[in-house]
C-alpha cells in the first residue's frame, strides 16, 4: 500500500467533519427520543393504566351490586294494582354494569401481559442499537478528533515557506582553460616520454 496520500483540498476535512458531527447529533437525538418513548410507555402502562383499570374494576363491581339490588327491589313489591312491576329497565342496566366489569377485567389482563412484553422489546431495542450508540458516543467523536489533528497538521505544513528551487538549466557551466605555454610544455614532455619508451623497447629487443 502507498505510504503517501495526495490531498488537494483541506476544506474536504472540514466538510467531512461537519457531516459526521451532524449525523452524530441527529442519531443521538433519535436514540434518546426512542428510549424516552419506551420509558414513557412503560410508565403509562405500569402506573396510569394499571391503576386506572384496577380502580375502574372496583367502581364497576360496586355498580353491579347496586344494579342487582335495584332488580331485587323491583321484584319484591307489587304495584297498586296488585301486579308485579316490570324490571326490564333494571335488568338492562345490570347487564351493562356486568359488561363494564368484564371490560375492566380484560383491560387489567391486557396491561399485565403488555408490561413484560414491552420490557422484553425494550431489551431487544437496546441490543439492536448498541453498535450505533457506541459509534455515536465513542467512534465518531474519535474520528472527528482525528480529522481535526490531520487538518491542523496539513494547515501547518502548507504554511511552511519552501526554499527557492534552483533550476539546473539556468546554471552556466564553468570552463577551466590552461595557459598556452603550459600546454606546449606538456606536449613536449609527452613526446620525450614516448621516444624514451621506444628506445628502451629497441634495446630490449637486441
PyMOL CGO cylinders between C-alpha atoms (Angstrom):
from pymol import cmd
from pymol.cgo import CYLINDER

trace = [
    CYLINDER, 0.00, 0.00, 0.00, 1.29, 3.54, -0.68, 0.3, 1, 1, 1, 1, 1, 1,
    CYLINDER, 1.29, 3.54, -0.68, 2.63, 5.41, 2.31, 0.3, 1, 1, 1, 1, 1, 1,
    CYLINDER, 2.63, 5.41, 2.31, 1.67, 8.80, 0.87, 0.3, 1, 1, 1, 1, 1, 1,
    CYLINDER, 1.67, 8.80, 0.87, -1.71, 10.48, 0.37, 0.3, 1, 1, 1, 1, 1, 1,
    CYLINDER, -1.71, 10.48, 0.37, -2.41, 13.19, -2.15, 0.3, 1, 1, 1, 1, 1, 1,
    CYLINDER, -2.41, 13.19, -2.15, -4.54, 15.92, -0.56, 0.3, 1, 1, 1, 1, 1, 1,
    CYLINDER, -4.54, 15.92, -0.56, -5.84, 18.53, -2.98, 0.3, 1, 1, 1, 1, 1, 1,
    CYLINDER, -5.84, 18.53, -2.98, -8.26, 20.41, -0.71, 0.3, 1, 1, 1, 1, 1, 1,
    CYLINDER, -8.26, 20.41, -0.71, -8.00, 20.72, 3.07, 0.3, 1, 1, 1, 1, 1, 1,
    CYLINDER, -8.00, 20.72, 3.07, -11.58, 22.00, 3.08, 0.3, 1, 1, 1, 1, 1, 1,
    CYLINDER, -11.58, 22.00, 3.08, -12.69, 18.40, 2.45, 0.3, 1, 1, 1, 1, 1, 1,
    CYLINDER, -12.69, 18.40, 2.45, -11.66, 17.60, 6.03, 0.3, 1, 1, 1, 1, 1, 1,
    CYLINDER, -11.66, 17.60, 6.03, -13.93, 20.35, 7.35, 0.3, 1, 1, 1, 1, 1, 1,
    CYLINDER, -13.93, 20.35, 7.35, -16.85, 19.20, 5.19, 0.3, 1, 1, 1, 1, 1, 1,
    CYLINDER, -16.85, 19.20, 5.19, -16.45, 15.60, 6.36, 0.3, 1, 1, 1, 1, 1, 1,
    CYLINDER, -16.45, 15.60, 6.36, -16.13, 16.73, 9.97, 0.3, 1, 1, 1, 1, 1, 1,
    CYLINDER, -16.13, 16.73, 9.97, -19.33, 18.77, 9.74, 0.3, 1, 1, 1, 1, 1, 1,
    CYLINDER, -19.33, 18.77, 9.74, -21.19, 15.85, 8.17, 0.3, 1, 1, 1, 1, 1, 1,
    CYLINDER, -21.19, 15.85, 8.17, -20.03, 13.45, 10.89, 0.3, 1, 1, 1, 1, 1, 1,
    CYLINDER, -20.03, 13.45, 10.89, -20.93, 15.92, 13.63, 0.3, 1, 1, 1, 1, 1, 1,
    CYLINDER, -20.93, 15.92, 13.63, -24.42, 16.46, 12.19, 0.3, 1, 1, 1, 1, 1, 1,
    CYLINDER, -24.42, 16.46, 12.19, -25.00, 12.72, 11.81, 0.3, 1, 1, 1, 1, 1, 1,
    CYLINDER, -25.00, 12.72, 11.81, -23.90, 12.10, 15.40, 0.3, 1, 1, 1, 1, 1, 1,
    CYLINDER, -23.90, 12.10, 15.40, -26.23, 14.79, 16.72, 0.3, 1, 1, 1, 1, 1, 1,
    CYLINDER, -26.23, 14.79, 16.72, -29.26, 13.52, 14.77, 0.3, 1, 1, 1, 1, 1, 1,
    CYLINDER, -29.26, 13.52, 14.77, -28.54, 9.90, 15.66, 0.3, 1, 1, 1, 1, 1, 1,
    CYLINDER, -28.54, 9.90, 15.66, -28.05, 10.72, 19.34, 0.3, 1, 1, 1, 1, 1, 1,
    CYLINDER, -28.05, 10.72, 19.34, -31.33, 12.66, 19.45, 0.3, 1, 1, 1, 1, 1, 1,
    CYLINDER, -31.33, 12.66, 19.45, -33.12, 9.77, 17.74, 0.3, 1, 1, 1, 1, 1, 1,
    CYLINDER, -33.12, 9.77, 17.74, -31.71, 7.24, 20.20, 0.3, 1, 1, 1, 1, 1, 1,
    CYLINDER, -31.71, 7.24, 20.20, -32.62, 9.40, 23.18, 0.3, 1, 1, 1, 1, 1, 1,
    CYLINDER, -32.62, 9.40, 23.18, -36.10, 10.03, 21.77, 0.3, 1, 1, 1, 1, 1, 1,
    CYLINDER, -36.10, 10.03, 21.77, -36.76, 6.35, 21.13, 0.3, 1, 1, 1, 1, 1, 1,
    CYLINDER, -36.76, 6.35, 21.13, -35.65, 5.33, 24.62, 0.3, 1, 1, 1, 1, 1, 1,
    CYLINDER, -35.65, 5.33, 24.62, -37.68, 8.14, 26.17, 0.3, 1, 1, 1, 1, 1, 1,
    CYLINDER, -37.68, 8.14, 26.17, -40.76, 6.96, 24.27, 0.3, 1, 1, 1, 1, 1, 1,
    CYLINDER, -40.76, 6.96, 24.27, -40.24, 3.41, 25.55, 0.3, 1, 1, 1, 1, 1, 1,
    CYLINDER, -40.24, 3.41, 25.55, -39.82, 4.68, 29.13, 0.3, 1, 1, 1, 1, 1, 1,
    CYLINDER, -39.82, 4.68, 29.13, -42.96, 6.82, 28.88, 0.3, 1, 1, 1, 1, 1, 1,
    CYLINDER, -42.96, 6.82, 28.88, -44.95, 3.88, 27.54, 0.3, 1, 1, 1, 1, 1, 1,
    CYLINDER, -44.95, 3.88, 27.54, -43.72, 1.65, 30.35, 0.3, 1, 1, 1, 1, 1, 1,
    CYLINDER, -43.72, 1.65, 30.35, -44.61, 4.26, 32.95, 0.3, 1, 1, 1, 1, 1, 1,
    CYLINDER, -44.61, 4.26, 32.95, -48.02, 4.78, 31.30, 0.3, 1, 1, 1, 1, 1, 1,
    CYLINDER, -48.02, 4.78, 31.30, -48.79, 1.06, 31.49, 0.3, 1, 1, 1, 1, 1, 1,
    CYLINDER, -48.79, 1.06, 31.49, -47.29, 0.43, 34.92, 0.3, 1, 1, 1, 1, 1, 1,
    CYLINDER, -47.29, 0.43, 34.92, -48.71, 3.44, 36.69, 0.3, 1, 1, 1, 1, 1, 1,
    CYLINDER, -48.71, 3.44, 36.69, -51.50, 5.16, 34.84, 0.3, 1, 1, 1, 1, 1, 1,
    CYLINDER, -51.50, 5.16, 34.84, -53.31, 2.32, 33.02, 0.3, 1, 1, 1, 1, 1, 1,
    CYLINDER, -53.31, 2.32, 33.02, -52.80, -0.38, 35.63, 0.3, 1, 1, 1, 1, 1, 1,
    CYLINDER, -52.80, -0.38, 35.63, -54.00, 1.87, 38.43, 0.3, 1, 1, 1, 1, 1, 1,
    CYLINDER, -54.00, 1.87, 38.43, -56.82, 3.21, 36.27, 0.3, 1, 1, 1, 1, 1, 1,
    CYLINDER, -56.82, 3.21, 36.27, -58.30, -0.17, 35.39, 0.3, 1, 1, 1, 1, 1, 1,
    CYLINDER, -58.30, -0.17, 35.39, -57.98, -1.57, 38.89, 0.3, 1, 1, 1, 1, 1, 1,
    CYLINDER, -57.98, -1.57, 38.89, -59.86, 1.47, 40.11, 0.3, 1, 1, 1, 1, 1, 1,
    CYLINDER, -59.86, 1.47, 40.11, -62.45, 1.04, 37.36, 0.3, 1, 1, 1, 1, 1, 1,
    CYLINDER, -62.45, 1.04, 37.36, -62.89, -2.62, 38.25, 0.3, 1, 1, 1, 1, 1, 1,
    CYLINDER, -62.89, -2.62, 38.25, -63.65, -1.70, 41.86, 0.3, 1, 1, 1, 1, 1, 1,
    CYLINDER, -63.65, -1.70, 41.86, -66.14, 1.03, 40.91, 0.3, 1, 1, 1, 1, 1, 1,
    CYLINDER, -66.14, 1.03, 40.91, -67.89, -1.10, 38.29, 0.3, 1, 1, 1, 1, 1, 1,
    CYLINDER, -67.89, -1.10, 38.29, -68.14, -4.02, 40.69, 0.3, 1, 1, 1, 1, 1, 1,
    CYLINDER, -68.14, -4.02, 40.69, -69.91, -1.73, 43.16, 0.3, 1, 1, 1, 1, 1, 1,
    CYLINDER, -69.91, -1.73, 43.16, -72.26, -0.63, 40.39, 0.3, 1, 1, 1, 1, 1, 1,
    CYLINDER, -72.26, -0.63, 40.39, -73.13, -4.28, 39.68, 0.3, 1, 1, 1, 1, 1, 1,
    CYLINDER, -73.13, -4.28, 39.68, -74.06, -4.75, 43.34, 0.3, 1, 1, 1, 1, 1, 1,
    CYLINDER, -74.06, -4.75, 43.34, -76.28, -1.68, 43.21, 0.3, 1, 1, 1, 1, 1, 1,
    CYLINDER, -76.28, -1.68, 43.21, -77.90, -2.81, 39.94, 0.3, 1, 1, 1, 1, 1, 1,
    CYLINDER, -77.90, -2.81, 39.94, -78.69, -6.22, 41.33, 0.3, 1, 1, 1, 1, 1, 1,
    CYLINDER, -78.69, -6.22, 41.33, -80.21, -4.67, 44.40, 0.3, 1, 1, 1, 1, 1, 1,
    CYLINDER, -80.21, -4.67, 44.40, -82.36, -2.47, 42.17, 0.3, 1, 1, 1, 1, 1, 1,
    CYLINDER, -82.36, -2.47, 42.17, -83.67, -5.54, 40.32, 0.3, 1, 1, 1, 1, 1, 1,
    CYLINDER, -83.67, -5.54, 40.32, -84.38, -7.30, 43.60, 0.3, 1, 1, 1, 1, 1, 1,
    CYLINDER, -84.38, -7.30, 43.60, -86.21, -4.31, 44.97, 0.3, 1, 1, 1, 1, 1, 1,
    CYLINDER, -86.21, -4.31, 44.97, -88.26, -4.02, 41.78, 0.3, 1, 1, 1, 1, 1, 1,
    CYLINDER, -88.26, -4.02, 41.78, -89.43, -7.63, 42.04, 0.3, 1, 1, 1, 1, 1, 1,
    CYLINDER, -89.43, -7.63, 42.04, -90.10, -7.56, 45.75, 0.3, 1, 1, 1, 1, 1, 1,
    CYLINDER, -90.10, -7.56, 45.75, -93.18, -5.34, 45.89, 0.3, 1, 1, 1, 1, 1, 1,
    CYLINDER, -93.18, -5.34, 45.89, -96.33, -5.25, 43.81, 0.3, 1, 1, 1, 1, 1, 1,
    CYLINDER, -96.33, -5.25, 43.81, -97.78, -2.08, 42.45, 0.3, 1, 1, 1, 1, 1, 1,
    CYLINDER, -97.78, -2.08, 42.45, -101.11, -0.51, 43.44, 0.3, 1, 1, 1, 1, 1, 1,
    CYLINDER, -101.11, -0.51, 43.44, -102.98, -2.78, 41.02, 0.3, 1, 1, 1, 1, 1, 1,
    CYLINDER, -102.98, -2.78, 41.02, -101.55, -5.82, 42.68, 0.3, 1, 1, 1, 1, 1, 1,
    CYLINDER, -101.55, -5.82, 42.68, -99.40, -6.74, 39.72, 0.3, 1, 1, 1, 1, 1, 1,
    CYLINDER, -99.40, -6.74, 39.72, -95.67, -7.43, 39.83, 0.3, 1, 1, 1, 1, 1, 1,
    CYLINDER, -95.67, -7.43, 39.83, -93.94, -4.43, 38.23, 0.3, 1, 1, 1, 1, 1, 1,
    CYLINDER, -93.94, -4.43, 38.23, -91.63, -4.96, 35.25, 0.3, 1, 1, 1, 1, 1, 1,
    CYLINDER, -91.63, -4.96, 35.25, -87.89, -4.90, 35.97, 0.3, 1, 1, 1, 1, 1, 1,
    CYLINDER, -87.89, -4.90, 35.97, -86.80, -4.79, 32.33, 0.3, 1, 1, 1, 1, 1, 1,
    CYLINDER, -86.80, -4.79, 32.33, -85.01, -1.47, 32.61, 0.3, 1, 1, 1, 1, 1, 1,
    CYLINDER, -85.01, -1.47, 32.61, -83.24, -2.55, 35.80, 0.3, 1, 1, 1, 1, 1, 1,
    CYLINDER, -83.24, -2.55, 35.80, -82.19, -5.79, 34.12, 0.3, 1, 1, 1, 1, 1, 1,
    CYLINDER, -82.19, -5.79, 34.12, -80.76, -3.89, 31.16, 0.3, 1, 1, 1, 1, 1, 1,
    CYLINDER, -80.76, -3.89, 31.16, -78.83, -1.64, 33.49, 0.3, 1, 1, 1, 1, 1, 1,
    CYLINDER, -78.83, -1.64, 33.49, -77.48, -4.68, 35.34, 0.3, 1, 1, 1, 1, 1, 1,
    CYLINDER, -77.48, -4.68, 35.34, -76.29, -6.23, 32.08, 0.3, 1, 1, 1, 1, 1, 1,
    CYLINDER, -76.29, -6.23, 32.08, -74.49, -3.02, 31.17, 0.3, 1, 1, 1, 1, 1, 1,
    CYLINDER, -74.49, -3.02, 31.17, -72.80, -2.99, 34.57, 0.3, 1, 1, 1, 1, 1, 1,
    CYLINDER, -72.80, -2.99, 34.57, -71.75, -6.62, 34.19, 0.3, 1, 1, 1, 1, 1, 1,
    CYLINDER, -71.75, -6.62, 34.19, -70.30, -5.87, 30.72, 0.3, 1, 1, 1, 1, 1, 1,
    CYLINDER, -70.30, -5.87, 30.72, -68.37, -2.93, 32.18, 0.3, 1, 1, 1, 1, 1, 1,
    CYLINDER, -68.37, -2.93, 32.18, -66.85, -5.15, 34.84, 0.3, 1, 1, 1, 1, 1, 1,
    CYLINDER, -66.85, -5.15, 34.84, -65.86, -7.69, 32.22, 0.3, 1, 1, 1, 1, 1, 1,
    CYLINDER, -65.86, -7.69, 32.22, -64.21, -4.93, 30.17, 0.3, 1, 1, 1, 1, 1, 1,
    CYLINDER, -64.21, -4.93, 30.17, -62.22, -3.80, 33.22, 0.3, 1, 1, 1, 1, 1, 1,
    CYLINDER, -62.22, -3.80, 33.22, -61.06, -7.37, 33.86, 0.3, 1, 1, 1, 1, 1, 1,
    CYLINDER, -61.06, -7.37, 33.86, -59.91, -7.70, 30.22, 0.3, 1, 1, 1, 1, 1, 1,
    CYLINDER, -59.91, -7.70, 30.22, -58.05, -4.38, 30.40, 0.3, 1, 1, 1, 1, 1, 1,
    CYLINDER, -58.05, -4.38, 30.40, -56.30, -5.41, 33.61, 0.3, 1, 1, 1, 1, 1, 1,
    CYLINDER, -56.30, -5.41, 33.61, -55.20, -8.66, 31.98, 0.3, 1, 1, 1, 1, 1, 1,
    CYLINDER, -55.20, -8.66, 31.98, -54.06, -6.85, 28.82, 0.3, 1, 1, 1, 1, 1, 1,
    CYLINDER, -54.06, -6.85, 28.82, -51.96, -4.38, 30.82, 0.3, 1, 1, 1, 1, 1, 1,
    CYLINDER, -51.96, -4.38, 30.82, -50.50, -7.23, 32.86, 0.3, 1, 1, 1, 1, 1, 1,
    CYLINDER, -50.50, -7.23, 32.86, -49.40, -9.01, 29.66, 0.3, 1, 1, 1, 1, 1, 1,
    CYLINDER, -49.40, -9.01, 29.66, -48.19, -5.85, 27.95, 0.3, 1, 1, 1, 1, 1, 1,
    CYLINDER, -48.19, -5.85, 27.95, -45.71, -4.75, 30.62, 0.3, 1, 1, 1, 1, 1, 1,
    CYLINDER, -45.71, -4.75, 30.62, -43.32, -7.77, 30.40, 0.3, 1, 1, 1, 1, 1, 1,
    CYLINDER, -43.32, -7.77, 30.40, -43.71, -7.81, 26.61, 0.3, 1, 1, 1, 1, 1, 1,
    CYLINDER, -43.71, -7.81, 26.61, -42.68, -4.16, 26.45, 0.3, 1, 1, 1, 1, 1, 1,
    CYLINDER, -42.68, -4.16, 26.45, -39.72, -4.81, 28.77, 0.3, 1, 1, 1, 1, 1, 1,
    CYLINDER, -39.72, -4.81, 28.77, -38.56, -7.64, 26.50, 0.3, 1, 1, 1, 1, 1, 1,
    CYLINDER, -38.56, -7.64, 26.50, -38.88, -5.48, 23.38, 0.3, 1, 1, 1, 1, 1, 1,
    CYLINDER, -38.88, -5.48, 23.38, -37.02, -2.71, 25.16, 0.3, 1, 1, 1, 1, 1, 1,
    CYLINDER, -37.02, -2.71, 25.16, -34.09, -5.03, 25.83, 0.3, 1, 1, 1, 1, 1, 1,
    CYLINDER, -34.09, -5.03, 25.83, -34.07, -6.13, 22.18, 0.3, 1, 1, 1, 1, 1, 1,
    CYLINDER, -34.07, -6.13, 22.18, -34.12, -2.49, 21.11, 0.3, 1, 1, 1, 1, 1, 1,
    CYLINDER, -34.12, -2.49, 21.11, -31.14, -1.62, 23.30, 0.3, 1, 1, 1, 1, 1, 1,
    CYLINDER, -31.14, -1.62, 23.30, -29.22, -4.59, 21.94, 0.3, 1, 1, 1, 1, 1, 1,
    CYLINDER, -29.22, -4.59, 21.94, -30.07, -3.66, 18.37, 0.3, 1, 1, 1, 1, 1, 1,
    CYLINDER, -30.07, -3.66, 18.37, -28.84, -0.07, 18.67, 0.3, 1, 1, 1, 1, 1, 1,
    CYLINDER, -28.84, -0.07, 18.67, -25.80, -0.86, 20.84, 0.3, 1, 1, 1, 1, 1, 1,
    CYLINDER, -25.80, -0.86, 20.84, -23.35, -0.55, 17.91, 0.3, 1, 1, 1, 1, 1, 1,
    CYLINDER, -23.35, -0.55, 17.91, -24.94, 2.69, 16.73, 0.3, 1, 1, 1, 1, 1, 1,
    CYLINDER, -24.94, 2.69, 16.73, -24.89, 4.06, 20.26, 0.3, 1, 1, 1, 1, 1, 1,
    CYLINDER, -24.89, 4.06, 20.26, -21.18, 3.24, 20.60, 0.3, 1, 1, 1, 1, 1, 1,
    CYLINDER, -21.18, 3.24, 20.60, -20.44, 4.81, 17.22, 0.3, 1, 1, 1, 1, 1, 1,
    CYLINDER, -20.44, 4.81, 17.22, -22.27, 7.99, 18.22, 0.3, 1, 1, 1, 1, 1, 1,
    CYLINDER, -22.27, 7.99, 18.22, -20.73, 8.26, 21.68, 0.3, 1, 1, 1, 1, 1, 1,
    CYLINDER, -20.73, 8.26, 21.68, -17.19, 6.97, 21.04, 0.3, 1, 1, 1, 1, 1, 1,
    CYLINDER, -17.19, 6.97, 21.04, -16.15, 6.22, 17.47, 0.3, 1, 1, 1, 1, 1, 1,
    CYLINDER, -16.15, 6.22, 17.47, -17.48, 9.32, 15.71, 0.3, 1, 1, 1, 1, 1, 1,
    CYLINDER, -17.48, 9.32, 15.71, -16.02, 11.74, 18.32, 0.3, 1, 1, 1, 1, 1, 1,
    CYLINDER, -16.02, 11.74, 18.32, -12.68, 9.95, 17.92, 0.3, 1, 1, 1, 1, 1, 1,
    CYLINDER, -12.68, 9.95, 17.92, -12.93, 10.27, 14.13, 0.3, 1, 1, 1, 1, 1, 1,
    CYLINDER, -12.93, 10.27, 14.13, -13.74, 13.98, 14.44, 0.3, 1, 1, 1, 1, 1, 1,
    CYLINDER, -13.74, 13.98, 14.44, -10.74, 14.49, 16.73, 0.3, 1, 1, 1, 1, 1, 1,
    CYLINDER, -10.74, 14.49, 16.73, -8.52, 12.67, 14.21, 0.3, 1, 1, 1, 1, 1, 1,
    CYLINDER, -8.52, 12.67, 14.21, -9.80, 14.85, 11.36, 0.3, 1, 1, 1, 1, 1, 1,
    CYLINDER, -9.80, 14.85, 11.36, -9.06, 17.95, 13.43, 0.3, 1, 1, 1, 1, 1, 1,
    CYLINDER, -9.06, 17.95, 13.43, -5.49, 16.79, 14.03, 0.3, 1, 1, 1, 1, 1, 1,
    CYLINDER, -5.49, 16.79, 14.03, -4.96, 15.93, 10.36, 0.3, 1, 1, 1, 1, 1, 1,
    CYLINDER, -4.96, 15.93, 10.36, -6.40, 19.22, 9.17, 0.3, 1, 1, 1, 1, 1, 1,
    CYLINDER, -6.40, 19.22, 9.17, -4.25, 21.12, 11.65, 0.3, 1, 1, 1, 1, 1, 1,
    CYLINDER, -4.25, 21.12, 11.65, -1.10, 19.29, 10.58, 0.3, 1, 1, 1, 1, 1, 1,
    CYLINDER, -1.10, 19.29, 10.58, -1.83, 19.92, 6.91, 0.3, 1, 1, 1, 1, 1, 1,
    CYLINDER, -1.83, 19.92, 6.91, -2.51, 23.60, 7.52, 0.3, 1, 1, 1, 1, 1, 1,
    CYLINDER, -2.51, 23.60, 7.52, 0.81, 23.93, 9.34, 0.3, 1, 1, 1, 1, 1, 1,
    CYLINDER, 0.81, 23.93, 9.34, 2.53, 22.10, 6.50, 0.3, 1, 1, 1, 1, 1, 1,
    CYLINDER, 2.53, 22.10, 6.50, 1.17, 24.28, 3.70, 0.3, 1, 1, 1, 1, 1, 1,
    CYLINDER, 1.17, 24.28, 3.70, 2.04, 27.42, 5.66, 0.3, 1, 1, 1, 1, 1, 1,
    CYLINDER, 2.04, 27.42, 5.66, 5.74, 26.50, 5.71, 0.3, 1, 1, 1, 1, 1, 1,
    CYLINDER, 5.74, 26.50, 5.71, 7.85, 28.53, 3.24, 0.3, 1, 1, 1, 1, 1, 1,
    CYLINDER, 7.85, 28.53, 3.24, 9.62, 26.20, 0.87, 0.3, 1, 1, 1, 1, 1, 1,
    CYLINDER, 9.62, 26.20, 0.87, 13.19, 27.26, -0.18, 0.3, 1, 1, 1, 1, 1, 1,
    CYLINDER, 13.19, 27.26, -0.18, 13.62, 28.64, -3.67, 0.3, 1, 1, 1, 1, 1, 1,
    CYLINDER, 13.62, 28.64, -3.67, 14.36, 25.80, -6.07, 0.3, 1, 1, 1, 1, 1, 1,
    CYLINDER, 14.36, 25.80, -6.07, 17.44, 26.05, -8.25, 0.3, 1, 1, 1, 1, 1, 1,
    CYLINDER, 17.44, 26.05, -8.25, 16.97, 25.32, -11.93, 0.3, 1, 1, 1, 1, 1, 1,
    CYLINDER, 16.97, 25.32, -11.93, 19.79, 23.22, -13.34, 0.3, 1, 1, 1, 1, 1, 1,
    CYLINDER, 19.79, 23.22, -13.34, 19.43, 24.56, -16.88, 0.3, 1, 1, 1, 1, 1, 1,
    CYLINDER, 19.43, 24.56, -16.88, 19.88, 28.11, -15.63, 0.3, 1, 1, 1, 1, 1, 1,
    CYLINDER, 19.88, 28.11, -15.63, 23.35, 27.48, -14.25, 0.3, 1, 1, 1, 1, 1, 1,
    CYLINDER, 23.35, 27.48, -14.25, 26.16, 28.36, -16.62, 0.3, 1, 1, 1, 1, 1, 1,
    CYLINDER, 26.16, 28.36, -16.62, 28.81, 25.62, -16.92, 0.3, 1, 1, 1, 1, 1, 1,
    CYLINDER, 28.81, 25.62, -16.92, 32.22, 26.57, -15.55, 0.3, 1, 1, 1, 1, 1, 1,
    CYLINDER, 32.22, 26.57, -15.55, 35.11, 26.11, -18.06, 0.3, 1, 1, 1, 1, 1, 1,
    CYLINDER, 35.11, 26.11, -18.06, 38.70, 25.99, -16.90, 0.3, 1, 1, 1, 1, 1, 1,
    CYLINDER, 38.70, 25.99, -16.90, 41.38, 26.71, -19.64, 0.3, 1, 1, 1, 1, 1, 1,
    CYLINDER, 41.38, 26.71, -19.64, 45.07, 26.07, -19.31, 0.3, 1, 1, 1, 1, 1, 1,
    CYLINDER, 45.07, 26.07, -19.31, 47.73, 28.62, -20.47, 0.3, 1, 1, 1, 1, 1, 1,
    CYLINDER, 47.73, 28.62, -20.47, 49.21, 28.00, -23.97, 0.3, 1, 1, 1, 1, 1, 1,
    CYLINDER, 49.21, 28.00, -23.97, 52.76, 27.76, -22.62, 0.3, 1, 1, 1, 1, 1, 1,
    CYLINDER, 52.76, 27.76, -22.62, 51.76, 25.01, -20.20, 0.3, 1, 1, 1, 1, 1, 1,
    CYLINDER, 51.76, 25.01, -20.20, 50.01, 23.14, -22.95, 0.3, 1, 1, 1, 1, 1, 1,
    CYLINDER, 50.01, 23.14, -22.95, 53.08, 23.35, -25.23, 0.3, 1, 1, 1, 1, 1, 1,
    CYLINDER, 53.08, 23.35, -25.23, 55.35, 22.32, -22.46, 0.3, 1, 1, 1, 1, 1, 1,
    CYLINDER, 55.35, 22.32, -22.46, 53.11, 19.45, -21.65, 0.3, 1, 1, 1, 1, 1, 1,
    CYLINDER, 53.11, 19.45, -21.65, 53.16, 18.32, -25.31, 0.3, 1, 1, 1, 1, 1, 1,
    CYLINDER, 53.16, 18.32, -25.31, 56.93, 18.38, -25.48, 0.3, 1, 1, 1, 1, 1, 1,
    CYLINDER, 56.93, 18.38, -25.48, 57.25, 16.37, -22.32, 0.3, 1, 1, 1, 1, 1, 1,
    CYLINDER, 57.25, 16.37, -22.32, 54.80, 13.82, -23.60, 0.3, 1, 1, 1, 1, 1, 1,
    CYLINDER, 54.80, 13.82, -23.60, 56.83, 13.50, -26.85, 0.3, 1, 1, 1, 1, 1, 1,
    CYLINDER, 56.83, 13.50, -26.85, 60.07, 12.98, -24.99, 0.3, 1, 1, 1, 1, 1, 1,
    CYLINDER, 60.07, 12.98, -24.99, 58.50, 10.31, -22.83, 0.3, 1, 1, 1, 1, 1, 1,
    CYLINDER, 58.50, 10.31, -22.83, 57.22, 8.45, -25.88, 0.3, 1, 1, 1, 1, 1, 1,
    CYLINDER, 57.22, 8.45, -25.88, 60.64, 8.50, -27.62, 0.3, 1, 1, 1, 1, 1, 1,
    CYLINDER, 60.64, 8.50, -27.62, 62.38, 7.31, -24.45, 0.3, 1, 1, 1, 1, 1, 1,
    CYLINDER, 62.38, 7.31, -24.45, 59.99, 4.43, -24.13, 0.3, 1, 1, 1, 1, 1, 1,
    CYLINDER, 59.99, 4.43, -24.13, 60.51, 3.39, -27.75, 0.3, 1, 1, 1, 1, 1, 1,
    CYLINDER, 60.51, 3.39, -27.75, 64.31, 3.44, -27.29, 0.3, 1, 1, 1, 1, 1, 1,
    CYLINDER, 64.31, 3.44, -27.29, 64.07, 1.18, -24.31, 0.3, 1, 1, 1, 1, 1, 1,
    CYLINDER, 64.07, 1.18, -24.31, 61.95, -1.27, -26.22, 0.3, 1, 1, 1, 1, 1, 1,
    CYLINDER, 61.95, -1.27, -26.22, 64.51, -1.41, -29.05, 0.3, 1, 1, 1, 1, 1, 1,
    CYLINDER, 64.51, -1.41, -29.05, 67.34, -2.04, -26.63, 0.3, 1, 1, 1, 1, 1, 1,
    CYLINDER, 67.34, -2.04, -26.63, 65.38, -4.87, -25.04, 0.3, 1, 1, 1, 1, 1, 1,
    CYLINDER, 65.38, -4.87, -25.04, 64.84, -6.42, -28.46, 0.3, 1, 1, 1, 1, 1, 1,
    CYLINDER, 64.84, -6.42, -28.46, 68.54, -6.62, -29.10, 0.3, 1, 1, 1, 1, 1, 1,
]
cmd.load_cgo(trace, "trace")
